[in-house]
Amino acid sequence: MGYHVLTPSWAKASSYTVNAGLTASASIEYTYKQFTCKLTASKTFGVDTNIPADSSKFSRLGLYGDFLVKHMRTNYHDSSGIYDTYDYISTQTLNTYVLVTYQ
């Protein structure tokens, strides 16, 4: 599919660390006459994944995926033969991967 934006060039790295994070926040504001009170809370959750690599070779992170592509054709016909054809293409992403790619 392509290369990960975190690795724009080839390098001799022993490993790569990728972080996936999510920040959840909530706030409430209350105003009474000329007074305003605002409360805000946030929490960040993160997961680090370490991907080992062979440091003797140039590498970078590659993006890969498993896809399902369906091509369907419907033929409409009568006693004189086919008079119309419709083609449908359906795509679905099954899985995506981040893997070390070597030069």
C-alpha positions in Angstrom: 0.0 0.0 0.0 2.7 2.5 0.9 5.1 3.7 3.6 4.2 5.1 7.0 4.5 8.8 7.5 6.7 8.3 10.6 9.5 6.9 8.4 9.9 9.2 5.4 13.3 7.8 4.5 15.3 4.6 4.7 17.4 4.0 7.9 19.4 1.3 9.6 17.2 1.0 12.7 17.1 -1.8 15.3 13.4 -1.2 16.1 10.5 1.2 15.6 8.1 2.3 18.2 4.6 3.3 17.2 2.1 5.0 19.6 -1.6 4.9 19.2 -3.4 7.4 21.5 -6.8 8.6 22.3 -7.8 11.6 24.3 -11.3 11.8 25.9 -12.5 15.1 27.3 -15.6 16.6 28.8 -16.6 20.0 30.0 -19.5 21.8 31.6 -20.1 25.5 31.8 -22.6 27.2 34.1 -23.5 30.9 34.1 -25.4 32.6 36.9 -25.9 36.4 36.4 -22.3 37.8 35.8 -20.5 34.7 37.1 -19.4 31.8 34.8 -17.9 28.6 36.0 -16.4 26.1 33.6 -15.1 22.7 34.5 -13.0 20.6 32.1 -11.5 17.2 32.5 -9.5 15.1 30.0 -7.7 11.8 30.0 -5.2 10.5 27.4 -4.9 6.7 26.8 -2.0 5.4 24.8 -0.5 2.1 23.7 3.1 1.8 22.5 4.0 -1.0 20.1 7.7 -1.9 19.5 8.5 -3.5 16.1 12.0 -5.1 15.9 14.1 -4.6 12.8 17.4 -5.8 11.4 19.8 -2.9 11.9 22.3 -4.2 9.3 19.7 -3.4 6.5 18.0 -0.2 5.5 14.4 -0.3 6.5 11.3 1.8 7.1 7.7 1.1 8.1 5.4 -0.1 5.4 1.6 -0.1 5.4 -0.1 -3.3 4.1 -3.7 -4.5 4.0 -6.0 -7.4 3.1 -8.8 -6.4 0.8 -11.8 -8.1 -0.7 -12.7 -6.9 -4.2 -15.8 -8.3 -5.8 -16.8 -7.8 -9.5 -20.3 -8.7 -10.3 -22.0 -8.6 -13.7 -25.7 -8.8 -14.4 -26.9 -9.5 -17.9 -30.4 -8.8 -18.9 -31.6 -10.7 -21.9 -34.8 -11.8 -23.8 -35.4 -14.1 -26.6 -33.3 -12.0 -29.0 -30.2 -12.0 -26.7 -28.5 -9.8 -24.2 -29.9 -6.2 -24.3 -28.3 -4.7 -21.2 -25.3 -5.3 -18.9 -24.6 -3.8 -15.5 -21.2 -4.2 -13.7 -20.8 -3.7 -10.0 -17.5 -3.5 -8.0 -17.6 -3.9 -4.2 -14.5 -3.3 -2.1 -13.9 -4.1 1.6 -10.9 -3.6 3.8 -10.4 -6.7 6.0 -7.2 -5.9 7.9 -4.4 -3.3 7.9 -0.8 -3.9 9.0 2.3 -1.9 9.9 5.4 -4.0 9.1 9.1 -3.3 8.7 10.0 -3.1 5.0 13.6 -3.6 3.8 15.3 -1.9 0.9 
